[in-house]
Amino acid sequence: MVRVLISRSSERELARLPRDVQERFARAFDEMVKGLKPRPGLDVKPLRGMKGTWRLRVGSYRGVFEMEAGQVRFTRFGHRKDIYRF
């Protein structure tokens, strides 16, 4: 079981996304709580060159998160063309 946390700044980013995308992220969070094993509805991959940082894909949108001791902390949400620009 995984605990999903969202930082305040990423919560604002998530709120700016289209409503249907927000709902799809919510469903993905529900799947993440069950565990991070690959399955339909959960597209998660590690980011290259950024140790300990992962991404969750929901259509053309991404959520960037870090994993630590049974919890997932989201730090960014956005469109794929913008999300990887730090």
DADAFEN-V120768 format. One record per pair of residues at least 24 apart in sequence whose ideal C-beta (glycine too) atoms are under 6 Angstrom apart, sorted by sequence separation. I is the first residue (numbers start at 1). GAP is how many residues later the second one is. D is the distance in whole Angstrom. If there is no record, write none. Layout:
BEGIN
i: (I | I)
gap: (GAP | GAP)
d: (D | D)
END
This chain:
BEGIN
i: (4 | 4 | 28 | 2 | 28 | 2 | 25 | 24 | 21 | 14 | 10 | 13 | 10 | 13 | 5 | 10 | 10 | 3 | 4 | 5 | 6 | 7 | 2)
gap: (25 | 28 | 28 | 30 | 30 | 31 | 33 | 34 | 40 | 63 | 64 | 64 | 65 | 65 | 66 | 66 | 67 | 68 | 68 | 68 | 68 | 68 | 70)
d: (5 | 6 | 6 | 6 | 6 | 6 | 5 | 5 | 5 | 5 | 5 | 4 | 6 | 6 | 6 | 5 | 5 | 4 | 5 | 5 | 5 | 6 | 6)
END
